[in-house]
Amino acid sequence: MRLSERWALFRARRRYGSDFLVQARTAALAGATATAQKPATADKPAPSASTAPAVPAAKPNPFPQQSMRPPAQPNVTTLATRLPSFVPGTWFDASFTLRWESLPGQHLRHSRPEEVVRAGAAELVAVVARCALVTQVEAVQAEANRRLGARHEFDELVAVVGEVTLSASQVHIEATEEYERLRRAEAIGELRRKIDKEEMAHLRSTAFTDVRTARVWWAYRHPERIHEIASMDEVFARLCGQDVAFSPAFEEEFTPAGELSASNGHNAG
């Protein structure tokens, strides 16, 4: 308490006595109680929850957030098998990794769904392998994985995706290379026979229709032997279907006057 307050208290005590101080303190406490919150009375009951203003209910969210559940882990199945190639007796070595799950409501239809998964995936890749050579293993593997990468349903029982690694042994690669070599030789031989057949048809229908045309054809094909053409009339005549021994026109046109070649089978006279 500061000195001025003490002095004022001392003067009030001397002038009014100690009872004044008690009354002043009592009045101060009464004023403080009056300013405090008054309790509820019968005339003015305290507000209850029923008379409190209603809080508007929250509007339903048109986009409720669904609880995020982690997806079920798919089953994983592996398979190692051999797939036949286009060349009989050769095949691809295939190693599969397959992820699958049973279709809704179908998990009790089959006692061993993994076998359905293996068989379906192997047949899917075998379709590609049967039309290819083991020397094309990289291209075949790429096409097989393109197909396996898409979701497939087998027997309306399981859904499968996966991948496959293909390889081929050196023995099968060499056998396939030999097969390709023989196929090329066969194709070349067939082409040569076709050309020869067309050439003979051309000779029969065009080049050897008469002796003059035969001479032109021969001179065109053998320009370096043009000096031999004078001695080949008998050959041209036979190729053209003309019998020199019984063809007076040929004898008159191609035989020197008064004599025939000894090869004609006639005696000069």
Beta strands, then each sheet from edge to edge (+ up, - down):
strand 1: 75-84
strand 2: 91-102
strand 3: 152-154
strand 4: 158-167
sheet 1: 1+ 2- 4+ 3-
end
